[in-house]
Amino acid sequence: MSSSTLFSSVAIAPINLSQKKPLQSSSFLFSSSNPSFLTLNTLPKKFTKPNKLRTLIVAKSNENDSADAPDRLISALCYFYPFFDGIQYGKFVITQFYPIQAIVQPLVPAIRVFKSFPFNGFLVFLTLYFFVVRNPNFSKYVRFNTMQAIVLDVLLIFPDLLERGFNPRGGLGLDLLMSLDSTVFLFLLVCLIYGSSSCILGQIPRLPIVAEAADRQVL
C-alpha cells in the first residue's frame, strides 16, 4: 500500500457520515475552551501493536482554575493589599525587631503611595472585587486568592473599631493595645508571606478564617 493511500484512509475515517456506529479504533477530542485544538488519542488498531498506543498530537488548554505564570503573579500581588492597609498595626513591633524592619523596608515606597490618598484602600477594594472577583475572564485561581485578600482586609474593621473605642494613654491598657496591634500585624505579615509564596509556586493558599468565606463568594 502506498503512503498516499495510507494517509487517505486515516483522514477519511473520522468524517464518514454514512457509518451508523461510532468509530472505536480512534477518538478525536476537541477542547471546550478552544475548539481549534485537536487531540488524537490513538491510531486505528491496524496501525498499532497490541498494548502499545501512540499519541500523535497532545493539545491541552488551560481550564478556568488553572495557575499559569500571569495568574500566579496577580494572585501573589493581591496579598499586599491587606498588608498595606493594615501596616499601621505594626508601629510597635517594627521598631523593636530588626528582621521585621528588613522585610518592611523595601516596601516603604509602595506603602507611601498606597497611603498617599485617603480613599486608596476603598478604591482598591472596589477594583479587586468588581473587576477581578466578579470577572469570569480571570481564572478561578486568581478570583479565589483575590477574594481571600479582600476578606482579610475586611476583617481589619474589627481591630480598627476596638482601637478607636479603646485608646489608653498608658498602663495595662496600653500594653493590651500594643499586644493587639502586634498580633494583627504579625498575622497580616504571615498571611502575606504564606499567600504570596504559595501563589508564586502555583499552590493554593488557604488562610485561616477567610478561606471558607472566599469559597462562598467564588463560584
N, C-alpha and C positions, 0 to 999 in steps of 0.2 A: 504494500500500500504506500502510495507516495505521501510526502509531507503535506501537500495541499489538501488531499483527501482526509488526512488525519485531523487537521485544523477545522475543516468544514464540518466534520461530524461532531466535534466538540462544540462548535459555535451554534449549530442549528438545533441541537437537542433541547436547550432550555427554552426556546421560543416557539416550539412546535405546538400550536394551539389545537391540533387535532387529537392529541392524546387525552384520554379521559381520566387517566390516573396520574398523580404527581410522580415526578422522577424520584427514585430512591437512591440512585447511584451518585448524584451530585446535588448540592444545595447552594443556593445563592441568597445571601442575606444583605439587605440594604439597611444602613444606619438610619434610625428615625430622625436624627438631627441633621443628617446630611445625606440625602438620597443618592448623591453622586458617587459616594464611596461604595464600591462593590467588593464583597468578600466571597471568595470561592474556597469553601472548606475542604472539599475532597474532589478528586478526579473520578471519572467513571471507573467502574470496577475493572473493566477490561484493560485499563491503562495502569492499574496499580497492582502491587503484590499483596497477598493476604497479610493483615495485621500491620500494614505499613501505609499510612495515609500521608499525603503530602499537602502542604498548604501553599498554594500558588501566590495568593495576594492576601495580605493582612492589613485591613484599613480600620483603624479604631478611632472613633470620635469621642470627644470629651463629653461626659454626661453632665447633668445640671449640678451635681455635687462634686465635681472634680476639683483638684487643687493644683493647678499649674503655677508657673512662676509668678505671673501677674496677680493671681488670686492670693497666693501666699504673701506677697508684698503688701497688697491692700489690707488684708486681714491683720498683718503684723502692725501696720501703722495705726489701725483703729484703736489699739490698746493704749496708745499715747494720749488719746483724748481724755479719759477719766483721770489719768495720772497728772496731766497738765492742769485739769480743772480742780484737782484736789491737792496741788503742790503746797498750798498754804498750811496743810496739816503737818508738814514736815519741818516747820520753823524751829522746833525744839530739837528733834533728833538729828537733823542735818548738821547743825553746829557742833554736835557732840561726837560724831563718828566720822572720821576721815574717809573710810571706804565708801560711805554713802555720798559724801561730798564729791568723791571722784566719779561716781556714777552720774550724779545730777549735773555736774559742772558742764559737760559737753551739751547738755540740753537747755542751758540757760538762755541762749538766743531765741530758740523756738518757744520757750515758755514766755519770754518777754513779748514776743509777737502775739501769742495766744492771749495774754493778759492785757494787751495794749488797748483793747476796746471792751467795754463792759458787757456787751451782748455777743461777744465772740462765741462763748460757750453755748448759748442758746441757738445761734445760727449754725454752729457745727452740729448740734443735736438735730435740728430740722433737716439739714443736708444729709446726714447719715441715715436718718430714719426714712425720709420720703424718697430720696434719690438712690439709696443703696438697698436698705432692708426691703422696701416695697417695690423694688425694681426687679422684675423677673429676668432681665438681661444679665444680671450678676448671678454667679453660681450660688448654690445653697451654702457652700463652704464660706464664701465671703459674707453672705447675709447673716449666717449664724454667728460668726465671730463679731461682726459689726453690732448685732443685737446684744451680744454679751457685753460689749464695751458700753453700749448705751444704758443697759440696765445697771451696770456697775456705777455709772455716773449718776443715775437717778437715785441710787442708794445714798449718795453723798448728801442728800437733803436732810437726812436724819441727824448726822453729827453736826451739820450746819445749824439746824434749829436748836439742838441742845447747846451748842456753843453760844448762840445768840441769847438764849434764855438763862444761861448759867455762865456768868463771866466774872469769876472771882479775881481778886487782886493779889492774893497770897494765901499762905497756909495750906491746909489739907485740900481745899477746893482747887487751888492752882495745881497741886500735884496730880489730882484726879484729871483735871483738864489736860495737862501735859501727857498723861498716860493715854487718855482717849485719843488725842491728836496723833501721838506717835504710833498708836496701834492702827489707826485708819491709814496713815501714810505708809507704814510698812506693808499693810495689806495691799494697797494700791501698787506699791513697788513690786511685790511678789507677783501680783496679777500681771503687771507689765512684762516682767522678765519671763514668766512662765507662758503667758499668752503669745507674746511676740516670738519667742524662741520656738515654740511648738508650731506656729504658723510657718516660720521660715523652713522648718523641717518637713512641712506638709502634714503634720499631725493635727488632730482636733483637740484643742484645749477645752476642758470643761471646768469652769470656775465654780467654786462652791457658792451656793445660794442663787447665783444668777443663771446657771446653765439651764435649769428647768424652765425658768421664765422665758429665756431666749428660744427654747424649743417650742413653746406655745405660740410664739409670735412668727416663727419662720415655718412655713408650710412646705 
